[in-house]
Amino acid sequence: MKASELNLKKDGYNFNCNTYKAGSHYKFIMRLGRCFPSTQAQAKYFISEGICLDVLNGDDVEKVEAILNKHGFEGNYKFTKSKTWVRLQNNSDLHKALKLEFNA
């Protein structure tokens, strides 16, 4: 399902696409899929470990789509059982977009 087809309400906060500044202890939370890379080192770690994002809300989808669309990709999402969150299906495209974004 494309991002434009999703009917997710905006919560006003990121659920799992939280960013951590450089030098912080982010690796454990990133392995859980709850940290979105914001530096080149974080992007390299995210890609090398093959990390996938956990469930996303409407605000998270906007953040992911901004990176994907900037580099010519489009996200495919699938609703969770509760129908309140989604999961990104094409994580390989996110990894490619992050490589282009951060020269990782």
Secondary structure, DSSP 8 states (H G I E B T S, - for coil): -BGGG------SS-SS-B---TTS--HHHHHTT-B---SHHHHHHHHHTT-----B-HHHHHHHHHHHHHTT---BEEE-TTSS-EEES-HHHHHHHHHHHHT-
